[in-house]
Amino acid sequence: MLESWRWFGPDDPVTLSDARQAGAHGVVTALHHIYDGRAWTPDDIAERMALVRKAGMQWSVCESIPVGSALKLRDANWRRTLDAWKTSLANLGRGGVPVVCYNFMPVVDWTRTNLMYPTAVGGYALRFDMIDFIAYDVFVLKRRAAEDSYDAAIVEAARMRLAEKSEDEILTLEKNIIAGLPGGEDSHTRETIRGHIAAFDAISDADMRANLVEFLQEVVPVAAENGVRLAIHPDDPPFPLFGLPRVVSTPDDVQAILDAVDHPANGITLCAGSYGSRPDNDVVAMASRFADRIHFAHLRNVSKEPDGSFIESEHLAGDVNMVSLISVLRAEEKRRQVEGREDCVIPMRPDHGHLLIDDQNKKVNPGYSCIGRLKGLAELRGIIAAVDQLGG
């Protein structure tokens, strides 16, 4: 597997030198400073590529070209936005980037309620607390008909939880949920997010899936022509938020995506933590089922709770059996090698490491501090070595 590292560009407090010292060879990055729907030019891409190569690494995955709301709503700006996306995709392929990870989540990207959840050993983790989320949705944001989205008992629990919070705690919760996180493409206020959510009121899951299929029918041929493998990232978390449609959450969703445009360039990002935070998803079984279309892997872990809450655990300590998962991925790489596929090495990266040691005193992007990811990468590297040694 190609050990890779998420890097948010020159302003990232974790440098490419840090990533290289952690043992990574691949870089997962994007032109995060160009997020307004403009096409990325060959010069933009070459500039980023030069920085990565100067550090002695390779740009293994673009994560992500922003997929604007126009593409998810298929509104009047659909064609203009799509053409710019296709141009960026083609330019990435011509510029030597082999994989593009992207997502189709409406309004909010990956969502957490607590970015500094204390762990038993003194670190800090990311957490999604279902009660806190419902408290915000129903009683702070006051989304229209939000209360109808949940069971009465959990709404009452959310009411009581909110009553215990100070105004500062409520504002922090709001910031965590809607203010924008690294890798997300939008930042919202309470007022703007209501409008963005309302824009999807008439969009059902079926509509959203149809819009995704139309998007794929347009972009997969461009990817194939330019030597790029597309890898759709799952919804995170993989269940509805704010009543919005979510169509990349289950094995059936993945199968529908792959069947819609049945081409090797149309593949998935196997995010173990995202898929693993839904109780009815068996991540190892999904890896086995869709192995030949896995173009990228996020190897992180979660510990789930009965009410839908979860904490991002140590990489080897959560509900996903990471040894079994890596065994499946290594077996797939060997199968591809025998078959003669060019993509016989799957890029992977550790994800959302805990905030540890002196990183706690530094400015870092939530989930993307150095030491926690270094620890996660080292643990994953150890599993890979053990699986290979044992012939798994």
C-alpha positions in Angstrom: 0.0 0.0 0.0 1.2 3.5 -0.7 1.5 5.3 2.7 0.1 8.8 2.1 -0.6 11.9 4.2 -3.3 14.6 4.0 -1.7 18.0 3.5 -3.7 21.2 3.2 -1.1 23.2 1.3 1.5 25.8 2.2 -0.6 27.1 5.1 -0.9 23.7 6.7 0.8 23.9 10.1 1.9 20.3 9.5 4.6 20.5 6.8 5.6 18.1 4.0 8.8 17.6 5.8 6.8 16.4 8.8 4.9 14.0 6.6 8.1 12.6 5.1 9.6 12.1 8.6 6.4 10.2 9.5 7.3 7.8 6.8 4.7 8.8 4.2 5.6 8.7 0.5 2.4 9.9 -1.0 0.7 13.2 -0.5 -3.1 13.7 -0.5 -3.8 17.3 -1.2 -6.0 19.7 -3.3 -6.0 23.3 -4.3 -8.0 24.4 -1.2 -7.4 28.0 -1.9 -9.5 27.7 -5.1 -12.9 26.7 -3.9 -15.3 29.1 -5.7 -16.0 26.8 -8.6 -13.3 28.0 -10.9 -11.5 25.4 -13.0 -8.0 24.5 -11.8 -5.5 25.5 -14.4 -2.5 23.4 -15.5 -0.2 26.1 -13.9 -2.1 25.8 -10.6 -1.7 22.1 -10.6 2.0 22.2 -11.7 2.8 24.6 -8.9 1.4 22.2 -6.3 3.0 19.2 -7.9 6.4 20.9 -7.8 6.1 21.5 -4.0 5.3 17.9 -3.4 8.1 16.6 -5.6 10.6 19.0 -4.0 9.8 17.3 -0.7 10.7 13.9 -2.2 7.1 12.7 -2.4 4.4 12.1 -5.0 0.9 13.6 -5.3 -0.9 10.3 -4.9 -4.5 11.5 -4.5 -6.4 14.8 -5.0 -8.8 15.2 -2.2 -10.9 16.9 -3.3 -12.3 19.0 -6.2 -15.2 20.7 -4.6 -18.6 19.4 -5.8 -20.8 22.5 -5.6 -24.4 22.5 -4.6 -25.4 23.2 -8.3 -24.3 19.7 -9.1 -26.2 18.2 -6.3 -29.4 20.2 -6.9 -29.0 20.1 -10.7 -30.0 23.8 -10.8 -29.6 26.5 -13.5 -25.8 26.6 -12.8 -25.3 22.9 -13.3 -23.7 22.9 -16.7 -21.3 25.8 -16.0 -20.3 24.2 -12.7 -19.9 20.8 -14.2 -17.8 22.0 -17.1 -15.4 23.7 -14.7 -15.2 20.4 -12.6 -14.5 18.4 -15.7 -11.7 20.8 -16.7 -10.1 20.5 -13.3 -10.4 16.7 -13.5 -8.8 16.6 -16.9 -6.0 19.0 -15.9 -5.2 16.9 -12.8 -4.9 13.8 -15.0 -2.7 15.5 -17.5 -0.6 16.9 -14.6 0.1 13.4 -13.3 -2.4 13.0 -10.4 -3.8 9.4 -10.7 -6.7 9.5 -8.2 -9.4 12.0 -7.3 -11.4 11.5 -4.2 -14.6 13.5 -3.9 -17.9 13.5 -2.0 -21.6 14.2 -2.8 -22.7 15.3 0.7 -25.2 18.2 0.6 -24.6 21.4 2.5 -22.4 20.0 5.3 -19.2 18.0 4.8 -17.9 15.7 7.5 -19.6 16.6 10.7 -18.7 16.4 14.4 -20.1 17.9 17.5 -16.9 17.9 19.6 -13.4 18.5 18.3 -11.7 18.2 21.7 -13.2 15.1 23.4 -10.9 14.0 26.2 -9.6 10.4 26.0 -8.7 8.2 28.9 -4.9 8.7 28.4 -5.0 12.5 28.1 -5.3 13.1 24.4 -8.2 14.6 22.5 -10.4 12.9 19.9 -13.2 13.9 17.5 -16.7 12.9 18.5 -20.2 12.9 17.1 -22.8 13.1 19.8 -26.3 12.4 18.5 -28.1 14.1 21.5 -26.0 17.2 21.0 -26.6 17.2 17.3 -30.4 16.9 17.7 -30.3 19.6 20.4 -28.7 22.0 17.9 -30.9 21.0 15.0 -34.2 21.2 16.8 -33.7 23.9 19.4 -30.9 26.2 18.2 -31.0 26.1 14.4 -34.8 25.5 14.7 -34.9 23.8 11.3 -38.4 23.7 9.9 -40.1 20.4 11.0 -36.8 19.2 12.6 -38.6 17.6 15.5 -40.4 15.3 13.2 -37.1 13.8 12.1 -36.5 12.1 15.5 -38.2 10.0 18.1 -39.9 12.0 20.9 -37.8 10.4 23.6 -34.5 11.5 22.0 -35.9 15.0 21.3 -36.7 15.3 25.0 -33.2 14.1 25.9 -31.8 16.7 23.6 -34.0 19.4 25.3 -32.6 18.5 28.7 -29.0 18.3 27.4 -29.3 21.8 25.9 -30.7 23.2 29.1 -27.4 22.2 30.8 -25.2 24.1 28.4 -24.0 27.6 28.7 -24.3 30.1 25.8 -20.6 29.7 25.1 -21.0 25.9 25.0 -23.9 26.3 22.6 -21.8 28.6 20.3 -18.9 26.1 20.4 -21.3 23.3 19.4 -22.6 25.4 16.5 -19.1 26.2 15.3 -18.1 22.6 15.4 -21.1 21.5 13.4 -21.5 24.2 10.7 -18.5 26.6 10.7 -16.5 24.4 8.3 -13.8 21.8 8.8 -10.6 21.0 6.9 -11.5 19.3 3.6 -15.0 20.8 3.6 -15.7 23.4 1.0 -18.2 25.7 2.7 -18.4 27.7 5.9 -21.8 28.6 7.3 -23.6 30.8 9.8 -26.9 29.9 11.5 -28.7 32.1 9.0 -27.0 30.9 5.8 -27.2 27.2 6.7 -31.0 27.4 7.0 -31.2 28.8 3.5 -28.8 26.1 2.1 -30.8 23.3 3.8 -34.1 24.8 2.5 -32.8 24.6 -1.0 -32.9 20.8 -0.7 -36.4 20.6 0.6 -37.8 19.3 -2.7 -34.8 16.9 -3.3 -35.6 13.3 -2.3 -33.0 10.6 -1.9 -34.1 9.3 -5.4 -33.6 12.8 -6.8 -30.2 13.1 -5.2 -29.2 9.7 -6.5 -30.3 10.6 -10.0 -28.3 13.8 -9.9 -25.2 11.8 -8.8 -25.7 9.4 -11.7 -26.0 12.3 -14.2 -22.8 13.7 -12.7 -21.0 10.4 -13.0 -22.2 9.9 -16.6 -20.4 13.2 -17.4 -17.2 12.9 -15.4 -16.3 9.2 -15.6 -15.4 9.4 -19.4 -13.3 12.4 -18.7 -11.5 10.6 -15.9 -10.9 7.5 -18.1 -9.6 9.6 -21.0 -7.1 11.4 -18.8 -5.9 8.4 -16.7 -7.7 9.3 -13.5 -9.5 6.9 -11.1 -12.5 8.5 -9.3 -13.0 7.5 -5.7 -16.2 8.7 -4.1 -16.0 9.2 -0.4 -19.0 8.1 1.8 -21.3 10.4 3.7 -19.7 11.2 7.1 -21.5 10.2 9.2 -23.5 7.8 6.9 -27.0 8.7 7.9 -29.3 11.7 7.3 -28.3 15.1 8.9 -30.7 18.1 8.9 -33.2 16.0 7.0 -30.9 16.2 3.9 -30.6 13.3 1.4 -27.6 11.1 1.8 -26.9 8.5 -0.9 -23.4 7.2 -0.3 -23.9 5.5 3.1 -24.6 1.7 2.6 -23.4 -1.2 0.5 -26.5 -0.9 -1.6 -25.6 2.8 -2.3 -22.1 1.8 -3.4 -23.5 -0.9 -5.7 -25.9 1.5 -7.3 -23.0 4.0 -7.9 -20.8 1.4 -9.5 -23.6 -0.1 -11.6 -24.7 3.3 -12.8 -21.5 3.8 -14.7 -19.8 0.4 -14.9 -16.3 1.5 -15.7 -13.0 0.8 -13.8 -12.5 4.6 -13.5 -15.6 4.8 -11.4 -14.6 3.6 -7.9 -14.7 4.3 -4.2 -12.8 5.6 -1.3 -13.0 3.0 1.4 -13.3 5.2 4.5 -13.3 2.7 7.3 -14.3 5.3 9.9 -17.2 6.7 7.9 -18.7 3.5 6.8 -17.9 2.0 10.2 -19.9 4.6 12.1 -23.2 3.0 10.8 -24.1 -0.1 12.8 -25.4 -2.1 9.9 -22.3 -1.6 7.7 -19.7 -4.4 7.8 -16.6 -2.6 6.6 -14.5 -5.7 6.0 -17.3 -7.4 4.0 -17.7 -4.2 2.0 -14.0 -4.2 1.3 -14.2 -7.8 0.0 -17.3 -7.1 -2.1 -16.0 -3.9 -3.8 -12.3 -4.7 -3.7 -11.6 -4.3 -7.4 -13.1 -0.8 -7.4 -11.3 0.5 -4.2 -9.0 3.3 -5.5 -8.2 4.9 -2.1 -8.5 4.0 1.6 -8.9 6.1 4.7 -7.8 3.8 7.5 -9.3 5.2 10.7 -11.5 3.7 13.3 -14.6 4.5 15.4 -16.3 3.2 18.6 -20.0 3.4 18.3 -22.7 3.9 20.9 -26.4 2.7 20.8 -27.9 6.1 20.2 -25.9 6.7 17.0 -23.1 8.7 18.7 -19.4 7.7 18.1 -15.9 8.6 19.0 -13.0 8.4 16.6 -10.9 5.8 18.4 -7.3 4.8 18.2 -6.6 3.4 14.7 -6.4 -0.2 16.0 -8.9 0.1 18.9 -12.3 0.7 17.4 -15.1 -1.4 16.0 -13.5 -2.0 12.6 -11.2 -5.0 12.6 -8.2 -3.2 11.0 -6.1 -6.4 10.7 -8.9 -8.1 8.7 -9.4 -5.0 6.6 -5.8 -4.6 5.7 -5.6 -8.3 4.9 -8.4 -7.8 2.4 -6.7 -4.8 0.8 -3.3 -6.5 0.6 -4.9 -9.6 -1.0 -6.5 -7.3 -3.6 -3.2 -5.6 -4.3 -1.6 -9.0 -5.0 -4.5 -10.0 -7.2 -4.1 -6.8 -9.2 -0.4 -7.4 -9.6 -1.0 -10.9 -11.0 -3.7 -9.4 -13.3 -1.2 -6.8 -14.5 -3.1 -3.8 -13.4 -1.3 -0.5 -13.2 -3.1 0.4 -10.0 -1.9 -2.6 -8.0 -0.7 -0.3 -5.2 -3.7 1.2 -3.3 -3.0 4.6 -1.7 -4.0 4.9 1.9 -3.7 7.4 4.6 -4.2 7.4 8.4 -7.0 9.7 9.3 -8.1 12.0 12.1 -5.4 11.1 14.6 -5.8 12.1 18.2 -4.4 15.3 19.5 -1.4 14.2 21.5 1.6 15.4 23.5 3.0 18.8 22.6 0.6 19.1 19.6 -1.9 20.1 22.2 0.0 23.4 22.5 0.1 24.1 18.8 -2.3 25.5 16.2 -3.5 22.5 14.2 -6.4 21.6 12.0 -9.0 19.5 13.9 -8.2 15.8 13.3 -5.0 16.6 11.4 -2.3 17.1 14.0 1.1 15.5 13.3 1.8 13.2 16.2 -1.6 11.4 16.3 -1.4 10.7 12.6 2.2 9.6 12.8 1.2 7.2 15.5 -1.7 5.9 13.4 0.5 5.5 10.3 3.1 3.6 12.3 0.5 1.2 13.7 -1.0 0.6 10.2 2.5 0.0 8.8 3.0 -2.6 11.5 -0.2 -4.4 10.5 0.8 -4.4 6.9 4.2 -5.9 7.8 2.7 -8.6 10.0 0.1 -9.5 7.3 2.7 -9.8 4.7 5.0 -11.8 7.0 2.2 -14.2 7.7 1.2 -14.5 4.1 -2.2 -12.9 4.7 
